[in-house]
Amino acid sequence: MKNIDTLNLNDIRSVYFIGIGGIGMSALARFFNQNGKQVHGYDKVATPLTKKLVEEGLKIHFEDNPDLIPMDIDLVIYTPAIPDDHLEKKWLLQQGFKLYKRAEILGLISRSYKTIAVAGTHGKTTTSTLTTHILRKSGIDCTAFLGGISNDINGNYVLGESDWLVVEADEFDRSFLHLNPSISVVLSMDADHLDIYGAHNELKSTFNEFVNQTDSEGILIRRNDLELEFDQERTISFGEKGAEARYENVRVLDGSFVFDYVFEEVRIENIRLAIAGRHNIENACAALTVGILLNANPQKMKQALGEFKGIYRRFEAIYQNDSVVYIDDYAHHPTELKAAISAARELYEGKKVAGIFQPHLFSRTRDFMDEFAAALKMLDEVILLDIYPAREKPIEGITSQALLDKIDIENKKLFSKDELLDFMKIWNGEVLMSLGAGDIDQLVVPIKNILKENK
């Protein structure tokens, strides 16, 4: 068994992943595969992502069966979502294998680079992807591990030639404490993952711990209303009014959000952002600030933001005709719901907005029941699906019906997935959003096809 500090990745020939289909795990799997390692893995179900991995040469099976594990493994990586009674996990431990969390291995890889770590309870995936995109388009050929599928690189991992690495610094399970960045970015610290942290103050405390792992000569870029205990001389605030790096003059022109960016002597005007929402202007502001620190060309970054092709399930435009617009978004926290719904209202001003929402986790629904109800009240029509449990057991009294009862609008419904698709055949609206982090993504194509037929 190897300790993480003595593990030499150059000695690794074969890697086994338990839960290879997760967005973070699959990025690591691609890293090892592109570096010439044999990559094998298990996941519970086949998905479009695992299919793509198989096409790239990875060996994946979907049966929890220790007999399917190859014999010559040098490294085992697992996701905490795998339960302790998982047969393969139990067998590997019995055989004396050291099982490493994804975050441990990502931290080890990052030590070979100058790392840009993007943290926050919201906005990590968009900001890390925007940062990767504008750096690469500006001649800074960074490597990146992303928490979503970038349409520009057609994946969640890209290998670069420079010594810069962009990673999404995940606060779940305190994973980001394995990183020691050269540049830390903190976007938000809203209460979340209270099943892990217990209280909001504990989450904030852990963010402070994360930023203080920044390299001794490194920089912190933080949203200007966040309180973090870090060397102020090495801190740059970003945001709207009062921030050192700021966005201003926000407007919607010809169906796109447009803004200006100012930081010290740099001023970039009339930046057209290819993705919608004021929250994404804030994310772009953080990404631009990273670019300025790395001496990226301002005009090339401006052009890159206008050409950005977006991210899978981040305010993703799925379908549009003369009468209806369909947007899909990963929003699964009240703050994210408010941001996505506000973006739709501003972009499609005057149109009625309907939302299909699948709550994610019983504990999160319990902890933010009133906040979810307030966010969903911003819609003209609410359609709820049952709570997606993920790793959790049901909690008495915490149901989608209980949430529906708290939403103070008349046009609200609770459907099963099959009932939803039947309803969509007769639905007649203007703007439709599907929202959530569970398996609601499996309904996107069926809904899109129904809307096409409805036309």
Secondary structure, DSSP 8 states (H G I E B T S, - for coil): ---TTT--GGG--EEEEETTTSHHHHHHHHHHHHTT-EEEEE-SS--HHHHHHHHTT-EEE-S--GGGS-S--SEEEE-TTS-TT-HHHHHHHHTT--EEEHHHHHHHHHTTSEEEEEE-SSSHHHHHHHHHHHHHHTT---EEEEEEEETTTTEEEE--SSSEEEEEE--GGGGGGG---SEEEE----S--HHHHSSHHHHHHHHHHHHTTS-TT-EEEEETT----S-GGGEEEEESTT-SEEEEEEEEETTEEEEEEEETTEEEEEEEESS--HHHHHHHHHHHHHHHHTT--HHHHHHHHHH---BTTSSEEEEE-SS-EEEEE---SHHHHHHHHHHHHHHTTTS-EEEEEE-B-HHHHHHTHHHHHHHHTTSSEEEE---B-TT----TT--HHHHHHH---SSEEE--HHHHHHHHTT---SEEEEEESSSGGGGHHHHHHHHHHH-
